[in-house]
Amino acid sequence: MRLKRVIQVIGAHCEGEVGNVVVGGIIDVPGKTMWDKKEYIENNLDYLRTMLLFEPRGGPNHAVNYLLPSSNPAAAMGYVIAEVGKYPPMSGSNTICVATVVLETGILPMHEPVTQFIMESPGGLIEVKCLCKDGKVTQVEFQNVPSFVLHSDKFVEVEGVGSVKVDTAYGGLVCAVVDAESLGFGLSPDEARDLGNMGQKIRTACNSQLQLRHPENSAINSVVDVVFTGRPQLKDGVISAKNVTMCNRGRLDRSPCGTGTSARLAVMSSKKEISMGDIFESVSIIGTKFHGRVLKSTMVGDIQAIVSSIAGQAWITGSMQYSIDPTDPFPAGSANLSDIWS
């Protein structure tokens, strides 16, 4: 058998969210920064995304990360994130998967009990602190790119719903942050399909009715994810709340969503609902958890911003070799049917 292309992948999930890591078959692509490399892949090698993430090799809940060398002397390595419908500048769950895979497979050396290093994402440099024991990464805490609010308490007209109050915030991508209770949701697993459908309507309304633009990167100019928030509760000095994020064609993030949690922290900070150093326990729709903190304030252009940290854990699920047979009728993935693809 002669194969046209072989890609080596380490399977991983972070708190339930799939974030596989390509460790072989892609050496490098042109570009000075990881943003440049993301743009090159998107414009020239997008068949790799559809090959790995579309049927028959992938599914709507899959993401993949391409390990690539970084030109930044501060970074030990770089990575480009590919999801079924986008190339996000940053993803918390994918970052945690990448850090775990590179240490547990020996791509970067593990030092117990703590390994610290910097990775370059398309959104910028990400500092990671990994707790390690007996060859296992038991927690990854990363310092995210600066997060900030774009709109506070804005009303958008949502089809079939009416006026909905939203905040929009950047936490690595632009999110609309919405109070779940005001829309009649308790954020339970049985509401997943309805939350996905509602999230798509809210995203459409925000992108048609609000001006959205990152002050330093004009290519970041639309809401990507919608974060449905639960009511915060104080438990043993920790602020805990549900944080359910709609992403990727209406499906829900199985993890508490790192970028969504950072966006929510930016909103909470702007409204004085959280103080520097307070621990925020972000709980997903399946009950998994991230722990976030506001580390410091900063500026992005002329916008007040915060720097936050997010901590969670990932697990390796297997090792796969994906290939393209020259006779395969679906070398770059097949049509995705609406029974599972919104």
N, C-alpha and C positions, 0 to 999 in steps of 0.2 A: 504493500500500500504506500503510495506517495502522497504526502500531505503538503498542501500549499502554504500553510502557516501554522505554527504551533506557539501557543501562549501559556506560560506557566503561571498558575494562580494559587495563592494561599487563601483559603476561605476563612472568614472571620465574621463575628457579629459583636456589636457593642450594645449591651443591655437590650438585646433582641433585634436590633437593626443591622441588616447585612451590609458589610463594608469590605468586600474582598480586595485583595492586594495583588497586583501583577508584579511578579518578581523575576520573570524571564520572558524573552521574546521581543521586548522593546528596549533598546539600548539607550537612545536619546533622540530628541527632536530639536530642530532649530529654535533659538530664542534665548535672549539674555536673562530674562526673569521667568518665573513660573507662570506669570500671567501671559507672557509672550508664548510660552510653550503650550499653555491651554488654548490660546487662539490658534496656534498652528495645528494642533490636534483637531480642534473643532472644524477648521476649514479644510484640512487635508487628509485626516485619518479618522473621520467620524465613523467609518465602517467598523472600527475596533469596538466602539461603544455599542453599536447595534448588534455586532457579532456576539459580544459577551453578555449583554443585558436583555436583548430581545429573545423571544422564543426562536428556536427550540433549546438554546443553551442557558437562557436567563429567565427573568420574570419581573413583574412590576415592582417587587419589593427589593430588588437587587441594586447595589452600587458597586463601583470598582474604582480602585486607585492605582494610577501608574507611577511607580517609583522612577524618578529621574534625577540625574546629577544636578546640583544647584551651582550657579556661578557666584553666589553670595558667599564670601569667606566665613561668615558667621554660621552658616547652615551646614549641618552634617549631611543633609540630603534634601531632596525636594519631592513633591508629589502633586499630581493633577487628579482632581476628583471628577468622575463621570457618573451621572445618574441617568435614569431612563429618559428624562426629558430635558436635561440641562447639564452644564458644566459649572457648578457653583464655585465662587471664589474661595469659600471656606465651608467646612462641615465638621461639627464637633465629633459626631459618632465616627465618621471616617478617619478623622485625625487620631482618635483613640485606637481604632483598629490598626492604622499604619504603625503607630508607635509600638504597639504590642507585637505585631508581626516582625518588625525589623529587629527587635530585641530577642524574641523567643526563637527566631530562626538563625540568629547569629550574624545577620547582615550588619548590625552595629553591635559593639560589645556591651554586655550587660554587667553592671556593677551593683552588687547587693550591699545594703538594702535599698539604695536610691540611685537611679541613673537619670541624669539630666542632659538634655541636648536641645538643639534648635533645628526645626525643619522649616523649609520654605513652601508655603501654599501659594496658590494664585492670588490670594488676598493679602499676603504678606508673611513676615516671619512669625513663627509660632514656637514659643518656649514650652517644652514639656518636662514634667517631673514625674518619673515612673517609680512606684514602690515595687520592689522585686524581692521574691523569696523562693528559694529552691528552683531557680530557673523559670519561675512564672511571674508575669507582670500582674500584680494584684490590684493596681490602680494607676490610672494615667490622669494627671492634672495638667491642663494646658492653659496658657495665658492667651486669650483670644485677641484678635485684632480689635481696635477701638470700636465701641458700639455707641449708637446715638439715636435720638428720636428725630424723626422728620416731621410727623404730624401728631398732635395731641388732641384727643377728644373731638375728632372730626366725624361728621355724619356723612354716610354714603347711602345712596338709594340702591337697594339690593332687590333684584328681580324676585317677585313672589313673596317678599318679606316686608319691604318698606325701609324706613330709615334705620340704619345700624351704626352705632358709635364705634369708631376704631381709633387705635393709635397705630402709626407706622414707625418702624424702627429698623435700623441696620445692626445686625449681629454677626456679619459675615456674608449675609445676603439680606435683602429687604423683606421684612415680615409685616403683615397686618396683625395686630394683637387685639383680640376681641374677648369680652367677658362672656363665658359660655352660658351662665345662668340666665343672662338677659335674653338669650335666644331659646331658652327652655331645655338646655342640655345639662345633664349631670356628669358627662364625660365617662360613661360606662362603656365597656366593650360592645354591648349590643347596639350602641348608637353609631358605630364606626361608619357604616355606609352613609347615613344621614349627615354626619359631620363632614365626610368627604365631599358630598354634593353641596352642602352649605358653603364649605370653604372655597370651592371653585366659583360659586356665585359672588362671594365677598371679594375674592381676588379680582375677578372681572370688573366689579364695580369700582374698586380702588384704582385699578389701572386706567379706567376710562374717565374717572372723575377727579383724581388727585394728581398734582404735579410731584413727581418722585425723581430725585436725582442725587446721587452721591456727590458731595462737593469736590472730591478729588479724582473721580473716575466717572465720566459721563456715560460710559457703557453700562453702568449699574443704575438703572432708571425705571424699575418696575417691581411691584410686589411679586415675590416668588412663592413664599409660604404664608399660611394663615395659622396663627397660634391661638387656640381656644384655651382660655385661662380659667382655672378653678379658684374658689375663694381661699385666700391664704389663712393658715392657722398656725399659731405659735405653739410648738411642742418642744419642751425641754431646751428652750433657748434657740431653737431652729425654726425658721419660717418655712412651712411646708405647704405646697399646693400642687394640684394637677396642672400639667402643661402638655397639651395635646396639639400636635402640629400636623396640618394638612400639607402634603407636598406631592410632587410627581404625579400629575394627572388625577388628583383627587384622593390618593391613598393617604393613610395616616402613618407617620413615623412611629415605629415600635419603641424607640428609645424616647427619652424626654426631649430630645433635639437640642444639641449644643448651641447652634446659631439661634434657634428660637428661644432658648433659655437666656442667652446673652442679650437678645433683643428685649425680652421681658425685663431683665435686670435694668436695662437702660431706661425703660418706661417707669419701672418702680422707683429708680433713683431720681428721675426727673420730677416725680410726684411726691417725693419724700416718704415713700413707703418702705424703704430699706436704707440702712446706713452702711458706711464703709466698714468692711470686715464682717458684717452679719452673714450667717450661712443661710442660703436659700436651698431647700430640698425640692427639686423639680421632679415630679412624679409622672411617669408616662401612662398611657391608657391601659397598658398591661401590668402596671405596678412597679416597673423598674425605675431606678432613681439616678439622677445626677446631683451633685452638690456644687453650687455656684456661689461666688463672692464678688463683690465690687472691690477691686484692689486700689484704684486711684482714679482721679479725674484727669482729663486731657482735652485737647481741642482737635477737631478734624475740620480743616478750613476755618470757617467762622462759627462752627457749631460746637456747643458744649458736648463732651462725650465722656464715656467711662472706659476703663480697661477692666475686664472681668476674667475670672478663672473658672473653669468647669472641670469637675472630676467625675470619672466613671471607670468602668472596667470593660475589657473585651476578651473574647475567647476565640482561639483558632478552632475551626470546624473541619478542616481537611486540606488536602493538597490535590489540585486538579490540573490536568493538561487539556486545554481547549484547542481544537484544531479545525482547519478547513480542508475538507476533502475536495479535490477539484471537480468531482461530479455532484457535490451537494447542491441541491436547488436553492438552498437558503444560506449562502456563505456569509451574508451580513445580517442574518435574522429574517424572520418571516413576518407576515402581517399579524398585528396584534388585535385579537378579537375583543369586542366590547363586553364579553362575559366577565373578564377579569381586568381588562384595560379600559379605564374610563375614557 
